[in-house]
Amino acid sequence: MNKEEFLTRFHLQPLAESSHNYQHHLPLKKAAVLIGLIDSPEHKSGLQVLLTKRSSHLKHHPSQISFPGGKLEPEDNNLIATALREAQEEIGLSPDNVKIIGQLPTYEMISGYLVTPIVAIIDQQPNLQQDDNEVAEIFQVPLQYFLQGSNHHCISMFKRGRDFNVHFFPYKHYNIWGVTAAMLKDFIEHIK
């Protein structure tokens, strides 16, 4: 999928209800992640989704695949500022290279955060530098991979007296799962 086709689909579709049905039982802290789509001529397969593998020593979600992001800080004017600041801190992505195009509905996480995914286009292959304290690896997956329904898997879990879905996208040696996979599934459903 190229940039123009993606933008047309993203902007013309109303947001559907999320497939992520986990609900937390405590007050939640606000956070944001950046769903960055790289549009670079060197990628023959079209737009690339920017992802990270979290460092193994982190308190929340160690070694899991995620989007760059984190909690809302007092100096952030809004959740877009949070997503941009965190992406710059974690992977060295300059906000000057990012064009915000929208957002998805919020997601409640088991770690106690209410996360807003911010969707953006990155118009060239960025020069990234990971913060080794937070990020073990930066990688990209063709958006086309997530558009293929056979790559999505879901199981039902039971916790605290409730059923909820856990989504998976296995890709090469990565297992993209949990709220990151739920965001990707909702994102893909929105642009199909």
GUDOTI-832978 format. One line per 8 residues: their letters; for each residue x, y, z of N, C-alpha, C. Coordinates in steps of 0.2 Angstrom, whole numbers. Layout:
a	X:Y:Z:X:Y:Z:X:Y:Z; ...
This chain:
mnkeeflt	4:-6:0:0:0:0:5:6:0; 3:11:-5:7:17:-5:4:22:0; 8:28:0:6:33:5:-1:36:3; -2:37:-3:-8:41:-6:-14:36:-4; -14:30:-6:-19:25:-5:-21:25:3; -15:24:7:-16:24:14:-20:30:17; -17:36:15:-20:42:17:-28:43:15; -29:41:9:-36:41:7:-41:36:11
rfhlqpla	-38:30:12:-42:25:17:-43:28:24; -37:30:27:-37:32:34:-42:38:35; -42:43:31:-46:49:32:-53:48:30; -55:43:26:-62:43:24:-66:38:28; -63:34:32:-66:29:36:-68:31:43; -74:30:46:-75:32:53:-71:26:57; -69:28:63:-66:23:67:-71:18:70; -69:12:69:-74:7:72:-72:5:79
esshnyqh	-76:1:82:-75:-1:89:-69:-5:89; -65:-4:95:-59:-8:95:-60:-16:97; -56:-20:94:-56:-27:96:-52:-28:102; -49:-23:105:-46:-24:112:-51:-23:117; -53:-28:121:-58:-28:125:-56:-28:133; -49:-27:134:-47:-28:141:-49:-21:144; -52:-22:151:-53:-16:155:-50:-17:161; -47:-11:163:-43:-11:170:-47:-10:175
hlplkkaa	-45:-12:181:-50:-10:187:-47:-5:192; -42:-1:190:-39:4:194:-39:11:190; -38:16:193:-37:23:189:-31:22:184; -32:25:178:-27:24:173:-23:30:172; -16:29:171:-12:35:169:-12:36:161; -12:42:159:-12:43:152:-5:42:149; -5:39:142:1:38:139:-1:38:131; 4:39:127:3:39:120:9:35:116
vliglids	7:32:111:12:29:107:12:31:100; 17:31:96:17:33:89:17:27:84; 12:27:80:12:22:75:15:26:69; 21:25:68:25:28:62:25:24:56; 23:27:50:23:23:44:28:27:40; 33:23:38:39:26:34:37:25:27; 38:31:23:37:31:16:43:33:13; 47:28:11:54:29:8:54:25:1
pehksglq	57:28:-4:57:25:-11:62:19:-10; 66:18:-6:70:12:-5:66:6:-3; 60:7:-1:55:1:1:51:0:-4; 52:-6:-8:48:-8:-14:41:-10:-12; 41:-13:-6:34:-16:-4:30:-10:-1; 31:-4:-1:27:1:1:28:4:8; 23:6:12:24:9:18:27:3:23; 31:6:28:34:1:33:31:4:40
vlltkrss	29:-1:44:27:1:51:34:0:55; 35:6:59:41:6:63:39:4:70; 43:-1:72:42:-5:79:48:-5:83; 48:-7:89:54:-7:93:53:-14:98; 58:-16:100:58:-22:105:61:-19:111; 57:-19:116:59:-16:123:64:-19:126; 68:-16:130:74:-19:134:71:-24:139; 76:-29:140:73:-34:144:73:-32:152
hlkhhpsq	76:-27:154:76:-25:161:70:-21:163; 66:-18:158:61:-14:160:56:-17:164; 53:-12:169:48:-15:173:41:-17:170; 39:-13:165:33:-15:161:35:-17:154; 32:-23:153:32:-26:146:39:-27:143; 44:-30:148:51:-31:145:51:-36:139; 55:-34:135:57:-38:129:51:-39:124; 46:-35:125:40:-36:121:41:-31:115
isfpggkl	37:-32:109:37:-28:104:32:-22:105; 34:-16:103:29:-11:105:31:-5:99; 26:0:100:28:6:96:31:11:101; 35:15:98:39:20:103:33:24:107; 34:25:113:29:29:117:30:29:124; 26:32:128:26:32:135:21:36:138; 22:38:145:17:41:149:17:49:148; 12:52:148:11:59:148:15:62:154
epednnli	19:67:152:23:71:157:20:78:158; 21:81:163:19:88:164:21:93:159; 27:92:156:29:97:151:26:95:144; 22:90:143:19:88:137:12:92:136; 11:96:131:5:100:130:-1:96:128; 1:90:125:-5:85:124:-2:78:122; -6:73:120:-4:67:119:1:66:113; -1:70:108:4:71:102:11:72:104
atalreaq	11:77:108:18:79:111:21:74:115; 17:70:118:20:64:122:23:59:117; 19:57:112:21:52:107:28:54:104; 28:61:102:34:63:98:40:64:103; 39:66:109:44:66:114:47:59:115; 43:55:116:45:48:118:49:45:112; 46:46:106:49:43:100:56:46:99; 57:52:101:64:56:100:68:53:105
eeiglspd	66:52:112:70:49:117:72:42:116; 67:38:114:68:31:113:72:29:107; 71:32:101:74:30:95:77:35:91; 77:41:94:81:47:90:77:49:84; 70:48:84:66:51:78:65:58:79; 67:62:75:66:69:75:59:71:74; 55:75:78:48:77:77:48:81:70; 53:84:67:53:87:61:52:83:55
nvkiigql	53:76:56:52:71:51:46:68:51; 41:70:56:35:66:57:29:71:55; 24:68:51:18:72:50:12:68:53; 9:71:58:4:68:62:-2:68:57; -6:62:56:-12:62:52:-18:60:56; -17:58:62:-23:56:66:-22:52:72; -27:48:75:-26:44:81:-31:39:81; -30:34:85:-35:28:86:-38:29:93
ptyemisg	-43:26:94:-46:26:101:-41:24:106; -43:25:112:-38:24:118:-39:16:119; -33:14:123:-33:7:125:-31:6:132; -35:2:136:-33:1:143:-28:-5:143; -23:-4:147:-17:-9:147:-17:-12:154; -15:-18:154:-14:-22:161:-9:-19:165; -5:-15:163:0:-11:167:-3:-5:170; -9:-3:169:-12:3:172:-12:9:168
ylvtpiva	-11:9:161:-11:15:157:-16:15:152; -19:21:151:-24:22:145:-20:25:140; -19:21:134:-14:23:129:-18:25:123; -16:31:120:-18:34:114:-13:33:108; -15:29:103:-10:28:97:-11:34:93; -5:37:91:-5:43:87:-2:40:80; -6:42:75:-4:39:68:0:44:64; 6:43:61:10:48:58:13:45:52
iidqqpnl	15:49:47:19:47:41:26:50:42; 31:46:41:38:48:41:40:48:33; 41:54:30:42:54:23:49:52:20; 53:50:24:59:47:22:62:42:27; 67:38:25:70:33:29:74:37:35; 71:37:41:75:41:46:81:38:48; 86:42:51:92:40:54:90:39:61; 90:33:64:87:32:70:93:29:75
qqddneva	93:31:81:98:29:86:94:27:93; 94:21:94:90:18:100:94:20:107; 89:22:112:92:22:118:92:15:121; 98:13:122:99:6:124:96:4:131; 94:9:135:91:8:142:84:6:141; 81:9:135:74:8:134:72:3:129; 77:3:123:75:-1:117:81:-6:116; 79:-12:115:84:-17:113:85:-17:105
eifqvplq	80:-15:101:80:-16:94:75:-11:91; 77:-9:85:72:-5:81:71:-9:74; 65:-10:72:64:-13:66:58:-11:62; 57:-13:56:51:-11:52:48:-17:49; 41:-17:48:38:-22:45:33:-19:40; 33:-22:34:29:-19:28:22:-19:31; 18:-13:29:11:-13:31:7:-18:28; 10:-20:22:6:-26:18:6:-32:22
yflqgsnh	11:-34:26:11:-40:30:4:-40:35; 3:-34:38:-3:-34:43:-9:-34:39; -9:-32:33:-16:-32:29:-18:-39:27; -13:-44:27:-15:-51:26:-18:-54:32; -25:-55:31:-28:-58:37:-25:-65:40; -22:-69:36:-19:-75:38:-14:-74:43; -11:-68:44:-5:-66:48:-8:-64:55; -14:-63:56:-17:-61:62:-20:-68:66
hcismfkr	-18:-68:72:-21:-73:77:-24:-70:83; -29:-74:86:-32:-71:92:-34:-77:97; -33:-76:103:-35:-81:108:-39:-77:113; -44:-81:116:-47:-78:122:-44:-80:129; -44:-75:133:-41:-76:140:-46:-74:145; -45:-77:151:-50:-76:156:-45:-73:162; -47:-67:165:-43:-64:170:-48:-60:174; -48:-60:181:-52:-56:185:-59:-57:183
grdfnvhf	-61:-63:182:-68:-64:181:-71:-62:174; -66:-60:169:-69:-57:163:-65:-61:157; -68:-61:151:-65:-64:145:-62:-58:142; -56:-59:139:-53:-53:134:-49:-57:129; -48:-53:123:-44:-56:118:-37:-54:118; -33:-59:116:-26:-57:115:-24:-58:108; -22:-53:105:-20:-53:97:-13:-55:96; -11:-58:91:-4:-60:89:-3:-59:81
fpykhyni	3:-56:80:5:-56:73:13:-59:73; 14:-65:72:21:-68:71:24:-65:65; 30:-62:66:33:-60:60:41:-61:61; 43:-65:56:50:-68:56:51:-71:63; 56:-68:67:58:-71:74:54:-67:79; 50:-62:77:46:-58:82:39:-60:83; 37:-59:89:30:-61:91:27:-54:93; 23:-51:89:20:-45:90:13:-47:93
wgvtaaml	12:-45:100:6:-47:103:3:-42:108; -2:-44:111:-5:-39:116:-8:-33:113; -7:-28:117:-10:-21:115:-7:-19:108; -1:-20:107:2:-18:101:-1:-21:95; -2:-28:96:-6:-32:90:-13:-29:90; -16:-28:95:-23:-25:95:-24:-19:91; -19:-14:93:-19:-8:89:-18:-9:82; -13:-13:80:-12:-15:73:-18:-18:70
kdfiehik	-22:-22:73:-28:-25:70:-33:-20:69; -34:-16:74:-39:-10:73:-37:-5:68; -31:-4:68:-28:1:62:-29:-2:55; -28:-9:55:-29:-12:48:-36:-12:46; -40:-14:51:-48:-14:50:-50:-7:48; -47:-2:50:-49:5:48:-48:6:41; -42:4:39:-40:6:32:-41:1:27; -44:-5:29:-46:-10:24:-52:-8:19
